[in-house]
Amino acid sequence: MAGRVAAPQLVPIGIGTDGGGSSRIPAACCGVVGFKQTLGLVPHDLTPDGFGNQSHITPMTRTVMDTAVMLEAMAGPDRCDPRSLGLATPDFVAAARPDGDLGGVRIAWRPFLGNDKLSAEVRVACETALKVLEELGAIIIPVADDFQTTEPIWLVLTQSFWNARFRRYVAQFGNRMSDTLIRQMDTGAAHSAVALQEAMFERTRVFRQIEGWFSTCDLVATPTLSRTALPIGHDFFAPIEIDGEIADTVRKSWYPYTLPFNLSGSPAVTLPCGFGADGLPIGLQLVGPHLGDAQLLRTAALYEMDAPWADRRPAI
């Protein structure tokens, strides 16, 4: 691990919230497990929009089993969240035991998801991880990109939400709010009710499209991010660089792989799968169908068994 950077194990577990990738993105950057469960499986008691919610309260851990243990404690129906009612809670701990193999499990490999640039080292690391899954019995099915970016849909929904929830506080607390939040609220302040409803229609279309993938596969694999972590001072609204080439902005080009699965509510997990030339971690994302959380955990646990990472940490 000399020269490699990863999470320093300051705490055993963590909780994140993920409305567009906000737990999977840092998990991938830090070389830990970030699991976004099926929407509703863990009830959300903080969102004021229980029906249109796309944010998840998620575990972030060093190991897949720790994620399973956290989900055992966090999941279950609660009357605060209409999406949680009536959902059965799987035995997550049993699912996360790395027993057996992946014989016959079909995994669709989608290296692009509405984006057009992917770091060569990220692609190599992800495809090396897929070979591990293949050796465990999985069938890897490469899929050409047939997906349109979901950022425009996500922005209408999210910027409308931010304006409805936070705009009232700008006059009093604006000097304590981030410039990024205020700029994004300003950008979306003119969204109409019709635009918001159309974005809701589009969200349903995206859900149906993604669920349709699972008629021909059991899981979907993507990179979690198109490159390793950006410099901390990078302007959120500026283009990023991938393999020396200028790409689009952060949301469009760095994490196009996370947004769609908040819109669809699909379970998704990022797993460490290597390091870049800069010493920073690379993540592989696995996505399951609605309520496919147990299969996702089992696949992640079997991969972890053959490609362990929990002992890796930076020198402090």
Secondary structure, DSSP 8 states (H G I E B T S, - for coil): -TT------SSSEEEEEESSSTTHHHHHHHTSEEEE--TTSS--SS-S-TTT---EEEEEESSHHHHHHHHHHH-S--TT-GGGTT-----HHHHTS--S--TT-EEEE-S-SS-S---HHHHHHHHHHHHHHHHTT-EEEE--------HHHHHHHHHHHHHHHHGGGHHHHGGGS-HHHHHHHHHTTT--HHHHHHHHHHHHHHHHHHHHHTTS-SEEEEESSSSS---TT--TTSEEEETTEEEEEIIIIISTTTHHHHHH---EEEEEEEE-TTS-EEEEEEE--TT-HHHHHHHHHHHHHHS--TT-----
